[in-house]
Amino acid sequence: MRAEWKHLLDSREKMICRILLLIILNSCLCAATFVVNVTQSSYQAEENHSITLEWTFTTTPDPPWRDLFILCRLLTPRKESVLYQVHDGVEVSESQDEQFSGRVQSDKDVLREGRIRLHVSRLRTEDSGLYLCDVQTDDGSGSGFCQLNVSAAADQLQPHTENPQPDHRGRSGLYYFLGLIPLSVFFY
């Protein structure tokens, strides 16, 4: 009988271990399914124009917004600048870098759908770089990134002259015509 009880206990222990292993694996797989994507991996824009950067993330219906953390940053070889931050579901505008002050608006209506949409206005060439957005919820965490290249405005690429040169095409036609009058008289 002891052997039967021992065998029964061993099989129960094995079953409990298997159930625990399945629970652990399932929770790991759920966390692995949390994804942050960008809607576009590369953006081109011109200085003084506006652009909308957008990321999507995995969300559940009626998410607990107190557990939402978002940090969107610009990474360049020279520095790292905070573009947008949400802590415990509340936007933290004080953490925004001076470079973006007054130029970034978030679309709060789409956040519940798992979308981060940031409108950046009055673009500058120094806004060029890699934009990284980290998202953390109860469902997991992840990151997505995109590249933005801001070129100088077209009117700044062409040199301006204070005193433009006069157009002599009209005068040269007049001189040509005046030169023909004496010739026509001579040959007539």
CNS distance restraints for C-alpha pairs under 8 A (distance, minus, plus):
assign (resid   1 and name CA) (resid   5 and name CA) 6.30 0.50 0.50
assign (resid   2 and name CA) (resid   6 and name CA) 6.01 0.50 0.50
assign (resid   3 and name CA) (resid   7 and name CA) 6.01 0.50 0.50
assign (resid   4 and name CA) (resid   8 and name CA) 6.05 0.50 0.50
assign (resid   5 and name CA) (resid   9 and name CA) 6.03 0.50 0.50
assign (resid   6 and name CA) (resid  10 and name CA) 6.06 0.50 0.50
assign (resid   7 and name CA) (resid  11 and name CA) 6.16 0.50 0.50
assign (resid   8 and name CA) (resid  12 and name CA) 6.19 0.50 0.50
assign (resid   9 and name CA) (resid  13 and name CA) 6.09 0.50 0.50
assign (resid  10 and name CA) (resid  14 and name CA) 6.13 0.50 0.50
assign (resid  11 and name CA) (resid  15 and name CA) 6.08 0.50 0.50
assign (resid  12 and name CA) (resid  16 and name CA) 6.07 0.50 0.50
assign (resid  13 and name CA) (resid  17 and name CA) 6.04 0.50 0.50
assign (resid  14 and name CA) (resid  18 and name CA) 6.09 0.50 0.50
assign (resid  15 and name CA) (resid  19 and name CA) 6.14 0.50 0.50
assign (resid  16 and name CA) (resid  20 and name CA) 6.08 0.50 0.50
assign (resid  17 and name CA) (resid  21 and name CA) 6.00 0.50 0.50
assign (resid  18 and name CA) (resid  22 and name CA) 6.11 0.50 0.50
assign (resid  19 and name CA) (resid  23 and name CA) 6.19 0.50 0.50
assign (resid  20 and name CA) (resid  24 and name CA) 6.14 0.50 0.50
assign (resid  21 and name CA) (resid  25 and name CA) 6.03 0.50 0.50
assign (resid  22 and name CA) (resid  26 and name CA) 5.88 0.50 0.50
assign (resid  23 and name CA) (resid  27 and name CA) 6.19 0.50 0.50
assign (resid  24 and name CA) (resid  28 and name CA) 6.23 0.50 0.50
assign (resid  25 and name CA) (resid  29 and name CA) 6.10 0.50 0.50
assign (resid  26 and name CA) (resid  30 and name CA) 6.14 0.50 0.50
assign (resid  27 and name CA) (resid  31 and name CA) 6.23 0.50 0.50
assign (resid  28 and name CA) (resid  32 and name CA) 6.12 0.50 0.50
assign (resid  29 and name CA) (resid  33 and name CA) 6.28 0.50 0.50
assign (resid  30 and name CA) (resid  34 and name CA) 7.10 0.50 0.50
assign (resid  30 and name CA) (resid 139 and name CA) 7.45 0.50 0.50
assign (resid  30 and name CA) (resid 140 and name CA) 7.92 0.50 0.50
assign (resid  31 and name CA) (resid 139 and name CA) 6.20 0.50 0.50
assign (resid  31 and name CA) (resid 140 and name CA) 4.94 0.50 0.50
assign (resid  31 and name CA) (resid 141 and name CA) 7.54 0.50 0.50
assign (resid  32 and name CA) (resid 140 and name CA) 7.46 0.50 0.50
assign (resid  33 and name CA) (resid  58 and name CA) 7.87 0.50 0.50
assign (resid  34 and name CA) (resid  57 and name CA) 7.18 0.50 0.50
assign (resid  34 and name CA) (resid  58 and name CA) 5.36 0.50 0.50
assign (resid  34 and name CA) (resid 139 and name CA) 6.63 0.50 0.50
assign (resid  34 and name CA) (resid 140 and name CA) 5.50 0.50 0.50
assign (resid  34 and name CA) (resid 141 and name CA) 6.28 0.50 0.50
assign (resid  34 and name CA) (resid 142 and name CA) 6.68 0.50 0.50
assign (resid  35 and name CA) (resid  57 and name CA) 5.53 0.50 0.50
assign (resid  35 and name CA) (resid  58 and name CA) 5.59 0.50 0.50
assign (resid  35 and name CA) (resid 141 and name CA) 7.43 0.50 0.50
assign (resid  35 and name CA) (resid 142 and name CA) 5.78 0.50 0.50
assign (resid  35 and name CA) (resid 143 and name CA) 7.55 0.50 0.50
assign (resid  36 and name CA) (resid  55 and name CA) 6.77 0.50 0.50
assign (resid  36 and name CA) (resid  56 and name CA) 5.63 0.50 0.50
assign (resid  36 and name CA) (resid  57 and name CA) 4.36 0.50 0.50
assign (resid  36 and name CA) (resid  58 and name CA) 6.83 0.50 0.50
assign (resid  36 and name CA) (resid 134 and name CA) 7.90 0.50 0.50
assign (resid  36 and name CA) (resid 135 and name CA) 7.21 0.50 0.50
assign (resid  36 and name CA) (resid 142 and name CA) 5.47 0.50 0.50
assign (resid  36 and name CA) (resid 143 and name CA) 5.34 0.50 0.50
assign (resid  36 and name CA) (resid 144 and name CA) 5.25 0.50 0.50
assign (resid  37 and name CA) (resid  55 and name CA) 5.47 0.50 0.50
assign (resid  37 and name CA) (resid  56 and name CA) 5.20 0.50 0.50
assign (resid  37 and name CA) (resid  57 and name CA) 6.34 0.50 0.50
assign (resid  37 and name CA) (resid 143 and name CA) 7.52 0.50 0.50
assign (resid  37 and name CA) (resid 144 and name CA) 5.22 0.50 0.50
assign (resid  37 and name CA) (resid 145 and name CA) 7.70 0.50 0.50
assign (resid  38 and name CA) (resid  54 and name CA) 6.01 0.50 0.50
assign (resid  38 and name CA) (resid  55 and name CA) 4.28 0.50 0.50
assign (resid  38 and name CA) (resid  56 and name CA) 6.21 0.50 0.50
assign (resid  38 and name CA) (resid 144 and name CA) 5.98 0.50 0.50
assign (resid  38 and name CA) (resid 145 and name CA) 6.51 0.50 0.50
assign (resid  38 and name CA) (resid 146 and name CA) 6.73 0.50 0.50
assign (resid  39 and name CA) (resid  54 and name CA) 5.84 0.50 0.50
assign (resid  39 and name CA) (resid  55 and name CA) 5.92 0.50 0.50
assign (resid  39 and name CA) (resid  56 and name CA) 7.26 0.50 0.50
assign (resid  40 and name CA) (resid  54 and name CA) 7.52 0.50 0.50
assign (resid  40 and name CA) (resid 146 and name CA) 6.93 0.50 0.50
assign (resid  41 and name CA) (resid 145 and name CA) 7.06 0.50 0.50
assign (resid  41 and name CA) (resid 146 and name CA) 4.48 0.50 0.50
assign (resid  41 and name CA) (resid 147 and name CA) 6.20 0.50 0.50
assign (resid  42 and name CA) (resid 146 and name CA) 5.55 0.50 0.50
assign (resid  42 and name CA) (resid 147 and name CA) 4.67 0.50 0.50
assign (resid  42 and name CA) (resid 148 and name CA) 5.92 0.50 0.50
assign (resid  42 and name CA) (resid 149 and name CA) 7.99 0.50 0.50
assign (resid  43 and name CA) (resid 146 and name CA) 7.67 0.50 0.50
assign (resid  43 and name CA) (resid 147 and name CA) 6.13 0.50 0.50
assign (resid  43 and name CA) (resid 148 and name CA) 4.73 0.50 0.50
assign (resid  43 and name CA) (resid 149 and name CA) 6.28 0.50 0.50
assign (resid  44 and name CA) (resid 148 and name CA) 6.02 0.50 0.50
assign (resid  44 and name CA) (resid 149 and name CA) 5.07 0.50 0.50
assign (resid  44 and name CA) (resid 150 and name CA) 6.11 0.50 0.50
assign (resid  44 and name CA) (resid 151 and name CA) 7.78 0.50 0.50
assign (resid  45 and name CA) (resid  49 and name CA) 6.97 0.50 0.50
assign (resid  45 and name CA) (resid  50 and name CA) 7.71 0.50 0.50
assign (resid  45 and name CA) (resid  51 and name CA) 7.21 0.50 0.50
assign (resid  45 and name CA) (resid 123 and name CA) 7.95 0.50 0.50
assign (resid  45 and name CA) (resid 148 and name CA) 7.60 0.50 0.50
assign (resid  45 and name CA) (resid 149 and name CA) 6.33 0.50 0.50
assign (resid  45 and name CA) (resid 150 and name CA) 4.87 0.50 0.50
assign (resid  45 and name CA) (resid 151 and name CA) 6.39 0.50 0.50
assign (resid  46 and name CA) (resid 123 and name CA) 7.16 0.50 0.50
assign (resid  46 and name CA) (resid 150 and name CA) 5.23 0.50 0.50
assign (resid  46 and name CA) (resid 151 and name CA) 4.90 0.50 0.50
assign (resid  46 and name CA) (resid 152 and name CA) 6.06 0.50 0.50
assign (resid  46 and name CA) (resid 153 and name CA) 5.65 0.50 0.50
assign (resid  47 and name CA) (resid 122 and name CA) 6.94 0.50 0.50
assign (resid  47 and name CA) (resid 123 and name CA) 4.97 0.50 0.50
assign (resid  47 and name CA) (resid 124 and name CA) 5.08 0.50 0.50
assign (resid  47 and name CA) (resid 125 and name CA) 6.15 0.50 0.50
assign (resid  47 and name CA) (resid 150 and name CA) 5.95 0.50 0.50
assign (resid  47 and name CA) (resid 151 and name CA) 5.86 0.50 0.50
assign (resid  47 and name CA) (resid 152 and name CA) 5.22 0.50 0.50
assign (resid  47 and name CA) (resid 153 and name CA) 5.00 0.50 0.50
assign (resid  48 and name CA) (resid 121 and name CA) 7.23 0.50 0.50
assign (resid  48 and name CA) (resid 122 and name CA) 4.15 0.50 0.50
assign (resid  48 and name CA) (resid 123 and name CA) 4.70 0.50 0.50
assign (resid  48 and name CA) (resid 124 and name CA) 6.35 0.50 0.50
assign (resid  48 and name CA) (resid 153 and name CA) 7.19 0.50 0.50
assign (resid  49 and name CA) (resid 121 and name CA) 6.31 0.50 0.50
assign (resid  49 and name CA) (resid 122 and name CA) 5.34 0.50 0.50
assign (resid  49 and name CA) (resid 123 and name CA) 5.55 0.50 0.50
assign (resid  50 and name CA) (resid 119 and name CA) 7.10 0.50 0.50
assign (resid  50 and name CA) (resid 120 and name CA) 5.59 0.50 0.50
assign (resid  50 and name CA) (resid 121 and name CA) 4.18 0.50 0.50
assign (resid  50 and name CA) (resid 122 and name CA) 5.81 0.50 0.50
assign (resid  50 and name CA) (resid 123 and name CA) 6.02 0.50 0.50
assign (resid  51 and name CA) (resid 119 and name CA) 5.84 0.50 0.50
assign (resid  51 and name CA) (resid 120 and name CA) 5.41 0.50 0.50
assign (resid  51 and name CA) (resid 121 and name CA) 6.54 0.50 0.50
assign (resid  51 and name CA) (resid 123 and name CA) 7.86 0.50 0.50
assign (resid  52 and name CA) (resid 117 and name CA) 6.62 0.50 0.50
assign (resid  52 and name CA) (resid 118 and name CA) 5.50 0.50 0.50
assign (resid  52 and name CA) (resid 119 and name CA) 4.40 0.50 0.50
assign (resid  52 and name CA) (resid 120 and name CA) 6.17 0.50 0.50
assign (resid  53 and name CA) (resid 117 and name CA) 5.84 0.50 0.50
assign (resid  53 and name CA) (resid 118 and name CA) 5.24 0.50 0.50
assign (resid  53 and name CA) (resid 119 and name CA) 6.51 0.50 0.50
assign (resid  53 and name CA) (resid 120 and name CA) 7.71 0.50 0.50
assign (resid  54 and name CA) (resid 115 and name CA) 6.98 0.50 0.50
assign (resid  54 and name CA) (resid 116 and name CA) 5.49 0.50 0.50
assign (resid  54 and name CA) (resid 117 and name CA) 4.45 0.50 0.50
assign (resid  54 and name CA) (resid 118 and name CA) 6.32 0.50 0.50
assign (resid  55 and name CA) (resid 115 and name CA) 5.74 0.50 0.50
assign (resid  55 and name CA) (resid 116 and name CA) 5.09 0.50 0.50
assign (resid  55 and name CA) (resid 117 and name CA) 6.62 0.50 0.50
assign (resid  55 and name CA) (resid 133 and name CA) 7.65 0.50 0.50
assign (resid  55 and name CA) (resid 144 and name CA) 7.09 0.50 0.50
assign (resid  56 and name CA) (resid 114 and name CA) 5.49 0.50 0.50
assign (resid  56 and name CA) (resid 115 and name CA) 4.34 0.50 0.50
assign (resid  56 and name CA) (resid 116 and name CA) 6.13 0.50 0.50
assign (resid  57 and name CA) (resid 114 and name CA) 5.00 0.50 0.50
assign (resid  57 and name CA) (resid 115 and name CA) 6.32 0.50 0.50
assign (resid  57 and name CA) (resid 135 and name CA) 7.58 0.50 0.50
assign (resid  58 and name CA) (resid 114 and name CA) 6.13 0.50 0.50
assign (resid  58 and name CA) (resid 139 and name CA) 7.98 0.50 0.50
assign (resid  59 and name CA) (resid  63 and name CA) 6.87 0.50 0.50
assign (resid  59 and name CA) (resid 113 and name CA) 7.13 0.50 0.50
assign (resid  59 and name CA) (resid 114 and name CA) 5.49 0.50 0.50
assign (resid  59 and name CA) (resid 139 and name CA) 7.43 0.50 0.50
assign (resid  60 and name CA) (resid 139 and name CA) 7.96 0.50 0.50
assign (resid  62 and name CA) (resid 112 and name CA) 7.72 0.50 0.50
assign (resid  63 and name CA) (resid 112 and name CA) 7.51 0.50 0.50
assign (resid  64 and name CA) (resid  68 and name CA) 7.36 0.50 0.50
assign (resid  65 and name CA) (resid  88 and name CA) 6.71 0.50 0.50
assign (resid  65 and name CA) (resid  89 and name CA) 4.61 0.50 0.50
assign (resid  66 and name CA) (resid  87 and name CA) 7.95 0.50 0.50
assign (resid  66 and name CA) (resid  88 and name CA) 4.31 0.50 0.50
assign (resid  66 and name CA) (resid  89 and name CA) 4.56 0.50 0.50
assign (resid  66 and name CA) (resid  90 and name CA) 7.55 0.50 0.50
assign (resid  67 and name CA) (resid  87 and name CA) 7.96 0.50 0.50
assign (resid  67 and name CA) (resid  88 and name CA) 5.00 0.50 0.50
assign (resid  67 and name CA) (resid  89 and name CA) 6.15 0.50 0.50
assign (resid  67 and name CA) (resid 136 and name CA) 7.82 0.50 0.50
assign (resid  67 and name CA) (resid 137 and name CA) 5.55 0.50 0.50
assign (resid  67 and name CA) (resid 138 and name CA) 6.31 0.50 0.50
assign (resid  68 and name CA) (resid  86 and name CA) 7.08 0.50 0.50
assign (resid  68 and name CA) (resid  87 and name CA) 6.49 0.50 0.50
assign (resid  68 and name CA) (resid  88 and name CA) 5.18 0.50 0.50
assign (resid  68 and name CA) (resid  89 and name CA) 4.75 0.50 0.50
assign (resid  68 and name CA) (resid 135 and name CA) 7.49 0.50 0.50
assign (resid  68 and name CA) (resid 136 and name CA) 5.94 0.50 0.50
assign (resid  68 and name CA) (resid 137 and name CA) 4.85 0.50 0.50
assign (resid  68 and name CA) (resid 138 and name CA) 7.65 0.50 0.50
assign (resid  69 and name CA) (resid  85 and name CA) 7.54 0.50 0.50
assign (resid  69 and name CA) (resid  86 and name CA) 5.26 0.50 0.50
assign (resid  69 and name CA) (resid  87 and name CA) 4.83 0.50 0.50
assign (resid  69 and name CA) (resid  88 and name CA) 5.87 0.50 0.50
assign (resid  69 and name CA) (resid  89 and name CA) 6.46 0.50 0.50
assign (resid  69 and name CA) (resid 134 and name CA) 7.96 0.50 0.50
assign (resid  69 and name CA) (resid 135 and name CA) 5.71 0.50 0.50
assign (resid  69 and name CA) (resid 136 and name CA) 5.02 0.50 0.50
assign (resid  69 and name CA) (resid 137 and name CA) 6.48 0.50 0.50
assign (resid  70 and name CA) (resid  84 and name CA) 7.61 0.50 0.50
assign (resid  70 and name CA) (resid  85 and name CA) 5.34 0.50 0.50
assign (resid  70 and name CA) (resid  86 and name CA) 4.81 0.50 0.50
assign (resid  70 and name CA) (resid  87 and name CA) 6.71 0.50 0.50
assign (resid  70 and name CA) (resid 133 and name CA) 7.00 0.50 0.50
assign (resid  70 and name CA) (resid 134 and name CA) 5.64 0.50 0.50
assign (resid  70 and name CA) (resid 135 and name CA) 4.59 0.50 0.50
assign (resid  70 and name CA) (resid 136 and name CA) 6.51 0.50 0.50
assign (resid  71 and name CA) (resid  82 and name CA) 7.42 0.50 0.50
assign (resid  71 and name CA) (resid  83 and name CA) 7.86 0.50 0.50
assign (resid  71 and name CA) (resid  84 and name CA) 5.99 0.50 0.50
assign (resid  71 and name CA) (resid  85 and name CA) 4.57 0.50 0.50
assign (resid  71 and name CA) (resid  86 and name CA) 6.56 0.50 0.50
assign (resid  71 and name CA) (resid 133 and name CA) 5.59 0.50 0.50
assign (resid  71 and name CA) (resid 134 and name CA) 5.17 0.50 0.50
assign (resid  71 and name CA) (resid 135 and name CA) 6.67 0.50 0.50
assign (resid  72 and name CA) (resid  82 and name CA) 6.22 0.50 0.50
assign (resid  72 and name CA) (resid  83 and name CA) 5.50 0.50 0.50
assign (resid  72 and name CA) (resid  84 and name CA) 5.08 0.50 0.50
assign (resid  72 and name CA) (resid  85 and name CA) 6.28 0.50 0.50
assign (resid  72 and name CA) (resid 131 and name CA) 6.91 0.50 0.50
assign (resid  72 and name CA) (resid 132 and name CA) 5.57 0.50 0.50
assign (resid  72 and name CA) (resid 133 and name CA) 4.04 0.50 0.50
assign (resid  72 and name CA) (resid 134 and name CA) 6.28 0.50 0.50
assign (resid  73 and name CA) (resid  80 and name CA) 6.70 0.50 0.50
assign (resid  73 and name CA) (resid  81 and name CA) 5.49 0.50 0.50
assign (resid  73 and name CA) (resid  82 and name CA) 4.47 0.50 0.50
assign (resid  73 and name CA) (resid  83 and name CA) 5.13 0.50 0.50
assign (resid  73 and name CA) (resid  84 and name CA) 6.99 0.50 0.50
assign (resid  73 and name CA) (resid 131 and name CA) 5.57 0.50 0.50
assign (resid  73 and name CA) (resid 132 and name CA) 5.30 0.50 0.50
assign (resid  73 and name CA) (resid 133 and name CA) 6.33 0.50 0.50
assign (resid  74 and name CA) (resid  80 and name CA) 5.67 0.50 0.50
assign (resid  74 and name CA) (resid  81 and name CA) 5.11 0.50 0.50
assign (resid  74 and name CA) (resid  82 and name CA) 6.43 0.50 0.50
assign (resid  74 and name CA) (resid  83 and name CA) 6.66 0.50 0.50
assign (resid  74 and name CA) (resid 127 and name CA) 7.75 0.50 0.50
assign (resid  74 and name CA) (resid 129 and name CA) 6.35 0.50 0.50
assign (resid  74 and name CA) (resid 130 and name CA) 5.70 0.50 0.50
assign (resid  74 and name CA) (resid 131 and name CA) 4.55 0.50 0.50
assign (resid  74 and name CA) (resid 132 and name CA) 6.44 0.50 0.50
assign (resid  75 and name CA) (resid  79 and name CA) 6.33 0.50 0.50
assign (resid  75 and name CA) (resid  80 and name CA) 4.71 0.50 0.50
assign (resid  75 and name CA) (resid  81 and name CA) 6.69 0.50 0.50
assign (resid  75 and name CA) (resid 129 and name CA) 6.00 0.50 0.50
assign (resid  75 and name CA) (resid 130 and name CA) 5.15 0.50 0.50
assign (resid  75 and name CA) (resid 131 and name CA) 6.18 0.50 0.50
assign (resid  75 and name CA) (resid 132 and name CA) 7.29 0.50 0.50
assign (resid  76 and name CA) (resid  80 and name CA) 6.24 0.50 0.50
assign (resid  76 and name CA) (resid 128 and name CA) 7.85 0.50 0.50
assign (resid  76 and name CA) (resid 129 and name CA) 5.39 0.50 0.50
assign (resid  76 and name CA) (resid 130 and name CA) 6.59 0.50 0.50
assign (resid  81 and name CA) (resid  96 and name CA) 7.65 0.50 0.50
assign (resid  81 and name CA) (resid  97 and name CA) 5.54 0.50 0.50
assign (resid  81 and name CA) (resid  99 and name CA) 7.68 0.50 0.50
assign (resid  82 and name CA) (resid  95 and name CA) 6.74 0.50 0.50
assign (resid  82 and name CA) (resid  96 and name CA) 5.06 0.50 0.50
assign (resid  82 and name CA) (resid  97 and name CA) 5.17 0.50 0.50
assign (resid  83 and name CA) (resid  96 and name CA) 5.51 0.50 0.50
assign (resid  83 and name CA) (resid  97 and name CA) 6.45 0.50 0.50
assign (resid  83 and name CA) (resid 100 and name CA) 6.32 0.50 0.50
assign (resid  83 and name CA) (resid 104 and name CA) 7.41 0.50 0.50
assign (resid  84 and name CA) (resid  91 and name CA) 7.84 0.50 0.50
assign (resid  84 and name CA) (resid  92 and name CA) 7.60 0.50 0.50
assign (resid  84 and name CA) (resid  93 and name CA) 7.19 0.50 0.50
assign (resid  84 and name CA) (resid  95 and name CA) 7.74 0.50 0.50
assign (resid  84 and name CA) (resid  96 and name CA) 6.04 0.50 0.50
assign (resid  84 and name CA) (resid 104 and name CA) 7.90 0.50 0.50
assign (resid  85 and name CA) (resid  91 and name CA) 5.87 0.50 0.50
assign (resid  85 and name CA) (resid  92 and name CA) 5.43 0.50 0.50
assign (resid  85 and name CA) (resid  93 and name CA) 6.98 0.50 0.50
assign (resid  85 and name CA) (resid  95 and name CA) 7.00 0.50 0.50
assign (resid  85 and name CA) (resid  96 and name CA) 7.31 0.50 0.50
assign (resid  86 and name CA) (resid  90 and name CA) 5.20 0.50 0.50
assign (resid  86 and name CA) (resid  91 and name CA) 4.22 0.50 0.50
assign (resid  86 and name CA) (resid  92 and name CA) 5.55 0.50 0.50
assign (resid  87 and name CA) (resid  91 and name CA) 6.37 0.50 0.50
assign (resid  87 and name CA) (resid  92 and name CA) 6.62 0.50 0.50
assign (resid  92 and name CA) (resid  96 and name CA) 7.62 0.50 0.50
assign (resid  96 and name CA) (resid 100 and name CA) 6.79 0.50 0.50
assign (resid  96 and name CA) (resid 101 and name CA) 6.71 0.50 0.50
assign (resid  97 and name CA) (resid 101 and name CA) 6.54 0.50 0.50
assign (resid 100 and name CA) (resid 104 and name CA) 6.22 0.50 0.50
assign (resid 103 and name CA) (resid 119 and name CA) 7.87 0.50 0.50
assign (resid 103 and name CA) (resid 120 and name CA) 5.54 0.50 0.50
assign (resid 103 and name CA) (resid 121 and name CA) 5.12 0.50 0.50
assign (resid 103 and name CA) (resid 122 and name CA) 6.79 0.50 0.50
assign (resid 104 and name CA) (resid 118 and name CA) 6.44 0.50 0.50
assign (resid 104 and name CA) (resid 119 and name CA) 5.54 0.50 0.50
assign (resid 104 and name CA) (resid 120 and name CA) 4.65 0.50 0.50
assign (resid 104 and name CA) (resid 121 and name CA) 6.60 0.50 0.50
assign (resid 105 and name CA) (resid 118 and name CA) 5.71 0.50 0.50
assign (resid 105 and name CA) (resid 119 and name CA) 5.12 0.50 0.50
assign (resid 105 and name CA) (resid 120 and name CA) 6.70 0.50 0.50
assign (resid 106 and name CA) (resid 116 and name CA) 7.44 0.50 0.50
assign (resid 106 and name CA) (resid 117 and name CA) 5.83 0.50 0.50
assign (resid 106 and name CA) (resid 118 and name CA) 4.63 0.50 0.50
assign (resid 106 and name CA) (resid 119 and name CA) 6.30 0.50 0.50
assign (resid 107 and name CA) (resid 111 and name CA) 7.11 0.50 0.50
assign (resid 107 and name CA) (resid 116 and name CA) 7.20 0.50 0.50
assign (resid 107 and name CA) (resid 117 and name CA) 5.48 0.50 0.50
assign (resid 107 and name CA) (resid 118 and name CA) 6.49 0.50 0.50
assign (resid 107 and name CA) (resid 119 and name CA) 7.85 0.50 0.50
assign (resid 108 and name CA) (resid 112 and name CA) 7.77 0.50 0.50
assign (resid 110 and name CA) (resid 114 and name CA) 6.84 0.50 0.50
assign (resid 110 and name CA) (resid 115 and name CA) 5.45 0.50 0.50
assign (resid 110 and name CA) (resid 116 and name CA) 6.94 0.50 0.50
assign (resid 110 and name CA) (resid 117 and name CA) 7.40 0.50 0.50
assign (resid 111 and name CA) (resid 115 and name CA) 4.88 0.50 0.50
assign (resid 111 and name CA) (resid 116 and name CA) 5.68 0.50 0.50
assign (resid 111 and name CA) (resid 117 and name CA) 7.82 0.50 0.50
assign (resid 123 and name CA) (resid 127 and name CA) 6.57 0.50 0.50
assign (resid 123 and name CA) (resid 150 and name CA) 7.15 0.50 0.50
assign (resid 124 and name CA) (resid 128 and name CA) 7.73 0.50 0.50
assign (resid 124 and name CA) (resid 150 and name CA) 6.65 0.50 0.50
assign (resid 124 and name CA) (resid 152 and name CA) 7.91 0.50 0.50
assign (resid 125 and name CA) (resid 149 and name CA) 7.64 0.50 0.50
assign (resid 125 and name CA) (resid 150 and name CA) 4.94 0.50 0.50
assign (resid 125 and name CA) (resid 151 and name CA) 5.93 0.50 0.50
assign (resid 125 and name CA) (resid 152 and name CA) 6.34 0.50 0.50
assign (resid 126 and name CA) (resid 150 and name CA) 7.64 0.50 0.50
assign (resid 127 and name CA) (resid 148 and name CA) 7.52 0.50 0.50
assign (resid 127 and name CA) (resid 149 and name CA) 7.68 0.50 0.50
assign (resid 127 and name CA) (resid 150 and name CA) 6.70 0.50 0.50
assign (resid 128 and name CA) (resid 147 and name CA) 7.61 0.50 0.50
assign (resid 128 and name CA) (resid 148 and name CA) 5.13 0.50 0.50
assign (resid 128 and name CA) (resid 149 and name CA) 4.64 0.50 0.50
assign (resid 128 and name CA) (resid 150 and name CA) 5.34 0.50 0.50
assign (resid 129 and name CA) (resid 147 and name CA) 5.77 0.50 0.50
assign (resid 129 and name CA) (resid 148 and name CA) 5.46 0.50 0.50
assign (resid 129 and name CA) (resid 149 and name CA) 6.54 0.50 0.50
assign (resid 130 and name CA) (resid 145 and name CA) 6.75 0.50 0.50
assign (resid 130 and name CA) (resid 146 and name CA) 5.81 0.50 0.50
assign (resid 130 and name CA) (resid 147 and name CA) 4.59 0.50 0.50
assign (resid 130 and name CA) (resid 148 and name CA) 6.45 0.50 0.50
assign (resid 131 and name CA) (resid 145 and name CA) 5.38 0.50 0.50
assign (resid 131 and name CA) (resid 146 and name CA) 5.32 0.50 0.50
assign (resid 131 and name CA) (resid 147 and name CA) 6.11 0.50 0.50
assign (resid 131 and name CA) (resid 148 and name CA) 7.36 0.50 0.50
assign (resid 132 and name CA) (resid 143 and name CA) 6.91 0.50 0.50
assign (resid 132 and name CA) (resid 144 and name CA) 5.86 0.50 0.50
assign (resid 132 and name CA) (resid 145 and name CA) 4.33 0.50 0.50
assign (resid 132 and name CA) (resid 146 and name CA) 6.78 0.50 0.50
assign (resid 133 and name CA) (resid 143 and name CA) 5.53 0.50 0.50
assign (resid 133 and name CA) (resid 144 and name CA) 5.44 0.50 0.50
assign (resid 133 and name CA) (resid 145 and name CA) 6.17 0.50 0.50
assign (resid 134 and name CA) (resid 141 and name CA) 7.44 0.50 0.50
assign (resid 134 and name CA) (resid 142 and name CA) 5.88 0.50 0.50
assign (resid 134 and name CA) (resid 143 and name CA) 4.39 0.50 0.50
assign (resid 134 and name CA) (resid 144 and name CA) 6.76 0.50 0.50
assign (resid 135 and name CA) (resid 141 and name CA) 5.50 0.50 0.50
assign (resid 135 and name CA) (resid 142 and name CA) 5.55 0.50 0.50
assign (resid 135 and name CA) (resid 143 and name CA) 6.20 0.50 0.50
assign (resid 136 and name CA) (resid 140 and name CA) 5.84 0.50 0.50
assign (resid 136 and name CA) (resid 141 and name CA) 4.14 0.50 0.50
assign (resid 136 and name CA) (resid 142 and name CA) 6.64 0.50 0.50
assign (resid 137 and name CA) (resid 141 and name CA) 6.21 0.50 0.50
assign (resid 152 and name CA) (resid 156 and name CA) 6.61 0.50 0.50
assign (resid 152 and name CA) (resid 157 and name CA) 6.90 0.50 0.50
assign (resid 153 and name CA) (resid 157 and name CA) 6.71 0.50 0.50
assign (resid 154 and name CA) (resid 158 and name CA) 7.03 0.50 0.50
assign (resid 168 and name CA) (resid 172 and name CA) 6.21 0.50 0.50
assign (resid 169 and name CA) (resid 173 and name CA) 6.47 0.50 0.50
assign (resid 170 and name CA) (resid 174 and name CA) 6.47 0.50 0.50
assign (resid 171 and name CA) (resid 175 and name CA) 6.18 0.50 0.50
assign (resid 172 and name CA) (resid 176 and name CA) 6.11 0.50 0.50
assign (resid 173 and name CA) (resid 177 and name CA) 6.22 0.50 0.50
assign (resid 174 and name CA) (resid 178 and name CA) 6.13 0.50 0.50
assign (resid 175 and name CA) (resid 179 and name CA) 6.08 0.50 0.50
assign (resid 176 and name CA) (resid 180 and name CA) 6.42 0.50 0.50
assign (resid 177 and name CA) (resid 181 and name CA) 6.75 0.50 0.50
assign (resid 178 and name CA) (resid 182 and name CA) 7.54 0.50 0.50
assign (resid 179 and name CA) (resid 183 and name CA) 6.85 0.50 0.50
assign (resid 180 and name CA) (resid 184 and name CA) 5.99 0.50 0.50
assign (resid 181 and name CA) (resid 185 and name CA) 6.31 0.50 0.50
assign (resid 182 and name CA) (resid 186 and name CA) 6.10 0.50 0.50
assign (resid 183 and name CA) (resid 187 and name CA) 6.15 0.50 0.50
assign (resid 184 and name CA) (resid 188 and name CA) 5.85 0.50 0.50
